[in-house]
C-alpha cells in the first residue's frame, strides 16, 4: 500500500507540474497532504510537515542570503571591470571573442540567475559577433554551457534541491564538487578555443577602430544609482574572503552568507532607504526560490514520515539487478542528463532522487554522494524545452530553439561526462560500492 501511494504521489506530482496544471510550489504542498490523508496519516501530518520544514530551514536561509549577496555585488558594480576588460581584450579576433564569451558567461552566471546572465552576456557580445560575422549559435552555446556548470553552485538551484530532498548540507555537496566543476570549465574553454580557431580560419582577424570598441560605459548592473565603483576593492576582498571561508568550512553556509550580506549592505548602502530598495529589487527572485525550498520540506517530510520512500526503495531494489546496485551513483549521474532534460528539476530531485538514494543506501552509498552525482547533468538540463530562460537566450541571440539544441547538446553531454569522470577520479562519488 505504501509503495503504491508513494509512486502514485510522485507520478501525480510530476504529471501536474510537467503539464503546467499546477506550479511546483503549490504541488509540493497540496499533493503530499492529499495522499497522506488518503493513506490514513491525518493525525501525523502536522508533525511530519513541520519536521520536513525544520530540516530545510538552513538551506532556505542560505539561498535567501546568497541570492541577495550576489545581487548586491552585481548592483554595486563588482563585476563591471572584469566584463570591460574581457570585451577590451577580445577586440576583433574570433578566437579571443569565443574564449571571452565563455569567460564572461562564467563570471556573470556566478549569481545563479540564468535570465540575468543571458541578458548581460548577449547584450555585451552579440554586437561583436555581428560585426565580425561569427555565428550567434556559438555565442548562445558557450553561454548556456557556462551557465550549466555554474548552476551547480548551492544558490543556483539543483544543489539546493538535492540537499533539501535528501536532507544533507549543501556545502557537503558543493565544496567537494568544485574540482569536478573546474574540469567542466576547462572543457568549456577548450570548446570555445576550438570554435574560435575555426572561426578565425574562416573569417580572419578583423581590426576594429578604437571608437567602435568603446566599452567604458558597459555595466552588468541594472540599477545605475546602486553602483559603488569606489568600493570595488572592498567588495572584491569581501567576496574572496567569503569564497575562502566557504571552501574551508569555517562556518555553516547560512551564517557565512548572512554575515557577508550584512557587511556588504552596511558598507555599500549605509542609508536605510537604500538598503530597503536593494532588498525590494530582488525580493521576487528570493521569494520564488526560498518558497520552493520550504514547500519541498512538506513534500519530503510526508514522503519520509509516512514510510513511503522506504517502501518505494525496497520495490526499486527488487527490480534493480544485483550486479548494478553498487553502481547506483554512476547510474544516477548518467540518468541525470536525460531525466532532467525530459522533466523539470523539481520532478527529478523531489520525485526520483530520494528513491534512488534510499535504494543506494542499501549498498553503502551515502546520501551526499548520491546528491553530488545527481547534479552532474545540469549542462544538459538547461537545453530542455522545459526551462523558460533558455527561450529568452535564443530570442535575444536571434536563433531557432531547435538549432540551438542541435548545436549545443553534444557539447553539453561532453561537459557532463568530463565532470563525472573528474568526480570519479577524485573519489567525489564512487564508481561502485564495495559493501
LINLIN-V455074 format. One record per residue. N is the residue number from 1. RES is the residue in one small letter. SS is DSSP state (H for helix, E for strand, - for the rest). PSI is psi in degrees with one decimal (* if undefined). OMEGA is omega in radians with two decimals (none if undefined). Layout:
# LINLIN-V455074
N,RES,SS,PSI,OMEGA + N,RES,SS,PSI,OMEGA
This chain:
# LINLIN-V455074
1,x,-,-46.4,3.14 + 2,x,H,-38.2,3.11 + 3,x,H,-46.6,3.12 + 4,x,H,-47.4,3.14 + 5,x,H,-43.4,-3.11 + 6,x,H,-51.2,-3.14 + 7,x,H,-37.2,3.11 + 8,x,H,-39.3,3.14 + 9,x,H,-45.8,-3.13 + 10,x,H,-44.4,-3.12 + 11,x,H,-41.9,3.11 + 12,x,H,-45.1,3.12 + 13,x,H,-48.1,-3.12 + 14,x,H,-40.9,-3.13 + 15,x,H,-45.3,-3.07 + 16,x,H,-38.4,-3.12 + 17,x,H,-30.1,3.14 + 18,x,H,-28.2,3.08 + 19,x,-,2.9,3.08 + 20,x,-,28.6,3.05 + 21,x,-,-27.6,3.05 + 22,x,-,150.1,3.01 + 23,x,-,157.5,3.12 + 24,x,H,-37.6,-3.12 + 25,x,H,-48.9,-3.11 + 26,x,H,-41.6,-3.11 + 27,x,H,-38.5,3.14 + 28,x,H,-25.4,-3.13 + 29,x,H,-50.8,-2.97 + 30,x,H,-46.0,-3.02 + 31,x,H,-50.4,3.14 + 32,x,H,-33.8,3.11 + 33,x,H,-45.5,3.14 + 34,x,H,-42.9,-3.12 + 35,x,H,-34.4,3.09 + 36,x,H,-40.2,3.08 + 37,x,H,-43.7,3.13 + 38,x,H,-33.3,-3.13 + 39,x,-,-1.0,3.09 + 40,x,-,24.6,-3.11 + 41,x,-,20.5,-3.06 + 42,x,H,-45.6,-3.10 + 43,x,H,-22.4,-3.06 + 44,x,H,-0.3,-3.04 + 45,x,H,-46.5,-3.11 + 46,x,H,-56.4,3.13 + 47,x,H,-36.7,3.14 + 48,x,H,-45.1,3.14 + 49,x,H,-43.3,-3.12 + 50,x,H,-38.8,3.11 + 51,x,H,-41.6,3.11 + 52,x,H,-42.8,3.13 + 53,x,H,-41.5,-3.14 + 54,x,H,-41.3,-3.13 + 55,x,H,-29.6,-3.09 + 56,x,H,-3.9,-3.11 + 57,x,H,-46.7,3.12 + 58,x,H,-37.3,3.11 + 59,x,H,-42.3,3.11 + 60,x,H,-42.3,3.12 + 61,x,H,-44.2,-3.14 + 62,x,H,-47.1,-3.12 + 63,x,H,-42.4,-3.11 + 64,x,H,-49.1,-3.07 + 65,x,H,-26.0,3.06 + 66,x,H,-45.2,3.11 + 67,x,H,-45.1,3.14 + 68,x,H,-39.4,-3.10 + 69,x,H,-51.0,-3.09 + 70,x,H,-32.2,3.04 + 71,x,H,-39.5,3.11 + 72,x,H,-41.5,3.14 + 73,x,H,-38.5,3.10 + 74,x,H,-44.6,3.13 + 75,x,H,-39.9,-3.08 + 76,x,H,-13.6,3.10 + 77,x,-,20.5,-3.11 + 78,x,-,-38.8,-3.04 + 79,x,-,-3.8,-3.11 + 80,x,H,-48.5,-3.13 + 81,x,H,-38.1,3.13 + 82,x,H,-43.3,3.13 + 83,x,H,-46.3,-3.13 + 84,x,H,-39.0,-3.14 + 85,x,H,-43.2,3.12 + 86,x,H,-47.0,-3.12 + 87,x,H,-33.8,3.12 + 88,x,H,-37.9,-3.08 + 89,x,H,-36.2,-3.01 + 90,x,H,-35.7,3.11 + 91,x,-,-128.6,-3.06 + 92,x,-,14.8,-3.11 + 93,x,-,115.6,-3.13 + 94,x,H,-35.4,3.12 + 95,x,H,-46.8,3.13 + 96,x,H,-35.4,3.12 + 97,x,H,-43.9,-3.12 + 98,x,H,-51.1,3.14 + 99,x,H,-38.5,3.11 + 100,x,H,-35.4,3.09 + 101,x,H,-46.2,3.13 + 102,x,H,-45.3,-3.13 + 103,x,H,-44.2,3.13 + 104,x,H,-45.0,-3.13 + 105,x,H,-38.5,3.11 + 106,x,H,-38.9,-3.13 + 107,x,H,-49.3,-3.04 + 108,x,H,-33.6,-3.10 + 109,x,H,4.4,3.11 + 110,x,H,-24.2,-3.12 + 111,x,H,-8.6,3.06 + 112,x,-,3.2,-3.13 + 113,x,-,107.8,-3.07 + 114,x,H,-44.5,-3.09 + 115,x,H,-43.6,3.12 + 116,x,H,-43.5,3.12 + 117,x,H,-45.9,-3.10 + 118,x,H,-43.4,-3.12 + 119,x,H,-44.2,-3.11 + 120,x,H,-49.5,-3.05 + 121,x,H,-42.4,-3.14 + 122,x,H,-41.6,3.13 + 123,x,H,-36.2,-3.11 + 124,x,H,-38.3,-2.95 + 125,x,H,-28.8,-3.05 + 126,x,H,-41.4,3.08 + 127,x,H,-36.7,3.10 + 128,x,H,-45.4,-3.14 + 129,x,H,-41.8,-3.13 + 130,x,H,-41.1,-3.10 + 131,x,H,-38.9,-3.09 + 132,x,H,-29.3,-3.11 + 133,x,-,15.4,3.11 + 134,x,-,154.2,-3.14 + 135,x,-,128.5,3.09 + 136,x,H,-15.9,3.07 + 137,x,H,-36.2,3.10 + 138,x,H,-45.0,3.13 + 139,x,H,-50.6,-3.11 + 140,x,H,-40.1,3.14 + 141,x,H,-45.7,-3.13 + 142,x,H,-38.8,3.14 + 143,x,H,-44.8,-3.08 + 144,x,H,-30.4,3.06 + 145,x,H,-43.9,3.11 + 146,x,H,-41.7,3.11 + 147,x,H,-34.7,3.13 + 148,x,H,-41.0,3.11 + 149,x,H,-46.4,-3.11 + 150,x,H,-16.7,3.08 + 151,x,-,-11.2,-3.13 + 152,x,-,-2.4,3.05 + 153,x,-,156.1,-3.09 + 154,x,-,-29.8,-3.12 + 155,x,-,1.3,3.13 + 156,x,-,-29.1,3.10 + 157,x,-,-63.4,-3.08 + 158,x,H,-42.1,3.14 + 159,x,H,-40.9,3.11 + 160,x,H,-38.3,3.11 + 161,x,H,-45.5,3.12 + 162,x,H,-40.9,3.14 + 163,x,H,-42.6,-3.12 + 164,x,H,-35.1,-3.14 + 165,x,H,-34.4,-3.07 + 166,x,H,2.3,3.10 + 167,x,-,50.4,3.06 + 168,x,-,164.7,-3.12 + 169,x,-,127.3,3.13 + 170,x,H,-34.0,3.14 + 171,x,H,-30.4,3.10 + 172,x,H,-23.6,3.07 + 173,x,H,-50.1,-2.94 + 174,x,H,-50.6,-3.00 + 175,x,H,-48.6,3.10 + 176,x,H,-23.0,-3.11 + 177,x,H,-9.2,-3.09 + 178,x,H,-46.8,3.11 + 179,x,H,-37.0,3.11 + 180,x,H,-38.0,3.07 + 181,x,H,-38.1,3.10 + 182,x,H,-35.3,3.06 + 183,x,H,-38.9,3.07 + 184,x,H,-39.4,3.10 + 185,x,H,-43.6,3.11 + 186,x,H,-41.1,3.12 + 187,x,H,-41.4,3.13 + 188,x,H,-43.6,3.12 + 189,x,H,-35.7,3.09 + 190,x,H,-41.4,3.09 + 191,x,H,-43.3,3.12 + 192,x,H,-41.1,3.13 + 193,x,H,-43.4,-3.12 + 194,x,H,-48.1,3.14 + 195,x,H,-34.4,3.09 + 196,x,H,-42.9,3.11 + 197,x,H,-42.4,-3.13 + 198,x,H,-43.5,-3.14 + 199,x,H,-34.6,3.09 + 200,x,H,-40.9,3.12 + 201,x,H,-33.2,-3.11 + 202,x,H,-40.5,-2.98 + 203,x,H,-23.5,-3.01 + 204,x,-,-176.7,-3.13 + 205,x,-,124.2,-3.09 + 206,x,-,125.4,3.13 + 207,x,-,107.2,-3.10 + 208,x,-,145.8,3.10 + 209,x,-,151.7,-3.07 + 210,x,H,-38.2,-3.09 + 211,x,H,-19.3,3.09 + 212,x,H,-21.1,-3.00 + 213,x,H,39.1,3.13 + 214,x,-,106.5,-3.11 + 215,x,-,15.4,-3.01 + 216,x,-,-24.3,-3.09 + 217,x,-,-0.1,-3.11 + 218,x,-,134.8,3.12 + 219,x,-,141.7,3.08 + 220,x,-,-10.5,3.11 + 221,x,-,133.1,3.11 + 222,x,-,-0.2,-3.10 + 223,x,-,91.6,-3.08 + 224,x,H,-36.2,-3.11 + 225,x,H,-17.8,-3.09 + 226,x,H,-5.0,-3.10 + 227,x,-,142.0,3.13 + 228,x,-,70.6,-3.06 + 229,x,H,-28.5,-3.12 + 230,x,H,-16.2,-3.10 + 231,x,H,14.6,-3.04 + 232,x,H,-37.6,3.14 + 233,x,H,-39.4,3.10 + 234,x,H,-46.9,-3.12 + 235,x,H,-38.4,3.09 + 236,x,H,-43.3,3.13 + 237,x,H,-39.3,3.13 + 238,x,H,-42.7,3.14 + 239,x,H,-40.6,3.09 + 240,x,H,-43.5,3.11 + 241,x,H,-39.0,3.11 + 242,x,H,-45.6,-3.13 + 243,x,H,-39.4,3.13 + 244,x,H,-44.5,3.13 + 245,x,H,-31.2,3.09 + 246,x,H,-47.8,-3.13 + 247,x,H,-38.7,-3.14 + 248,x,H,-18.4,-3.14 + 249,x,-,34.6,-3.10 + 250,x,-,-33.0,3.12 + 251,x,-,158.4,3.06 + 252,x,-,148.6,-3.10 + 253,x,H,-46.2,-3.14 + 254,x,H,-41.3,-3.13 + 255,x,H,-42.9,-3.14 + 256,x,H,-48.2,-3.09 + 257,x,H,-33.3,3.08 + 258,x,H,-45.9,-3.12 + 259,x,H,-46.3,-3.12 + 260,x,H,-41.6,3.12 + 261,x,H,-43.3,-3.13 + 262,x,H,-44.9,3.13 + 263,x,H,-45.8,-3.13 + 264,x,H,-40.2,-3.12 + 265,x,H,-44.8,-3.12 + 266,x,H,-43.0,-3.08 + 267,x,H,-43.8,-3.07 + 268,x,H,-36.8,-3.06 + 269,x,-,75.3,-3.08 + 270,x,-,-24.2,3.14 + 271,x,-,133.7,-3.08 + 272,x,H,-39.9,-3.14 + 273,x,H,-37.5,3.08 + 274,x,H,-40.6,3.11 + 275,x,H,-42.6,3.11 + 276,x,H,-40.4,-3.14 + 277,x,H,-41.0,-3.12 + 278,x,H,-42.4,3.11 + 279,x,H,-43.5,-3.13 + 280,x,H,-34.3,-3.12 + 281,x,H,-28.3,-3.06 + 282,x,-,12.1,-3.10 + 283,x,H,-35.8,-3.13 + 284,x,H,-45.9,3.13 + 285,x,H,-41.7,-3.11 + 286,x,H,-46.9,-3.09 + 287,x,H,-40.7,-3.12 + 288,x,H,-41.6,-3.08 + 289,x,H,-49.0,-3.06 + 290,x,H,-37.9,3.08 + 291,x,H,-39.7,3.13 + 292,x,H,-38.8,-3.13 + 293,x,H,-44.7,-3.13 + 294,x,H,-33.2,3.04 + 295,x,H,-36.9,3.09 + 296,x,H,-28.1,3.09 + 297,x,H,-38.4,3.09 + 298,x,H,-44.2,-3.12 + 299,x,H,-52.3,-3.10 + 300,x,H,-31.3,3.11 + 301,x,H,-45.3,3.13 + 302,x,H,-41.2,3.14 + 303,x,H,-40.1,-3.13 + 304,x,H,-45.7,-3.05 + 305,x,H,-33.3,3.13 + 306,x,-,-13.5,-3.09 + 307,x,-,7.2,-3.12 + 308,x,H,-43.8,-3.07 + 309,x,H,-35.9,3.08 + 310,x,H,-45.6,-3.13 + 311,x,H,-39.8,-3.14 + 312,x,H,-40.7,-3.13 + 313,x,H,-37.1,3.12 + 314,x,H,-39.8,3.11 + 315,x,H,-35.3,3.09 + 316,x,H,-41.3,3.10 + 317,x,H,-33.0,-3.09 + 318,x,H,-26.5,-3.09 + 319,x,H,-16.2,3.10 + 320,x,-,124.4,3.09 + 321,x,-,139.5,-3.08 + 322,x,H,-33.7,-3.08 + 323,x,H,-23.6,-3.10 + 324,x,H,-17.9,-3.08 + 325,x,H,-49.2,-3.13 + 326,x,-,-12.8,-3.10 + 327,x,-,17.6,-3.03 + 328,x,H,-28.9,3.12 + 329,x,H,-46.7,3.12 + 330,x,H,-40.6,3.11 + 331,x,H,-42.1,3.11 + 332,x,H,-42.4,3.11 + 333,x,H,-41.7,-3.12 + 334,x,H,-45.1,-3.10 + 335,x,H,-15.6,3.11 + 336,x,H,-23.6,3.11 + 337,x,H,-60.3,3.14 + 338,x,H,-35.6,-3.10 + 339,x,H,-47.0,-3.12 + 340,x,H,-9.5,3.02 + 341,x,H,-42.8,-3.07 + 342,x,H,-9.7,3.06 + 343,x,-,165.6,-3.11 + 344,x,-,162.5,3.05 + 345,x,H,-38.5,-3.14 + 346,x,H,-44.8,-3.13 + 347,x,H,-41.8,-3.10 + 348,x,H,-49.9,-3.02 + 349,x,H,-33.0,-3.14 + 350,x,H,-21.8,-3.10 + 351,x,H,-45.1,-3.02 + 352,x,H,-45.9,-3.02 + 353,x,H,-44.4,3.14 + 354,x,H,-35.1,3.14 + 355,x,H,-44.7,3.10 + 356,x,H,-40.9,-3.11 + 357,x,H,-41.2,3.13 + 358,x,H,-39.5,3.10 + 359,x,H,-40.7,-3.13 + 360,x,H,-29.3,-3.12 + 361,x,H,-25.6,3.12 + 362,x,-,-12.9,3.10 + 363,x,-,10.3,3.08 + 364,x,-,11.4,3.09 + 365,x,-,123.3,-3.03 + 366,x,-,161.8,3.14 + 367,x,H,-39.1,-3.10 + 368,x,H,-33.3,3.07 + 369,x,H,-39.0,3.09 + 370,x,H,-37.1,3.11 + 371,x,H,-42.4,3.11 + 372,x,H,-44.0,-3.13 + 373,x,H,-33.4,-3.03 + 374,x,H,-20.1,-3.10 + 375,x,-,0.8,-3.09 + 376,x,-,-33.1,-3.01 + 377,x,-,10.7,-3.04 + 378,x,H,-38.2,3.08 + 379,x,H,-32.2,3.07 + 380,x,H,-38.4,-3.10 + 381,x,H,-40.9,-3.06 + 382,x,-,-15.2,3.09 + 383,x,-,-2.3,-3.11 + 384,x,-,142.3,3.05 + 385,x,-,-7.4,3.11 + 386,x,-,-5.3,-3.11 + 387,x,-,109.4,-3.05 + 388,x,H,-37.7,-3.04 + 389,x,H,-23.8,3.13 + 390,x,H,-33.6,3.08 + 391,x,H,-34.9,3.07 + 392,x,H,-42.7,-3.13 + 393,x,H,-49.6,-3.09 + 394,x,H,-32.2,3.10 + 395,x,H,-43.4,3.12 + 396,x,H,-37.8,-3.12 + 397,x,H,-14.7,3.13 + 398,x,-,36.5,3.13 + 399,x,-,165.9,3.11 + 400,x,-,144.9,-3.13 + 401,x,H,-43.1,-3.14 + 402,x,H,-40.8,3.10 + 403,x,H,-39.9,3.13 + 404,x,H,-43.6,3.12 + 405,x,H,-47.6,-3.11 + 406,x,H,-37.9,-3.11 + 407,x,H,-39.9,-2.92 + 408,x,H,-26.4,-2.97 + 409,x,H,-43.9,-3.11 + 410,x,H,-37.0,3.13 + 411,x,H,-32.6,3.09 + 412,x,H,-41.7,3.09 + 413,x,H,-42.0,3.13 + 414,x,H,-44.4,3.12 + 415,x,H,-42.4,3.10 + 416,x,H,-43.2,-3.14 + 417,x,H,-37.6,3.08 + 418,x,H,-43.5,3.11 + 419,x,H,-44.1,-3.11 + 420,x,H,-46.7,-3.13 + 421,x,H,-38.1,3.09 + 422,x,H,-41.3,3.12 + 423,x,H,-39.3,3.12 + 424,x,H,-41.9,3.14 + 425,x,H,-34.7,-3.10 + 426,x,-,0.2,3.11 + 427,x,-,24.5,-3.13 + 428,x,-,-36.4,2.86 + 429,x,-,153.1,-2.95 + 430,x,-,147.5,2.99 + 431,x,-,-42.2,3.06 + 432,x,-,157.0,3.12 + 433,x,-,139.1,3.13 + 434,x,-,5.4,-3.10 + 435,x,-,*,none
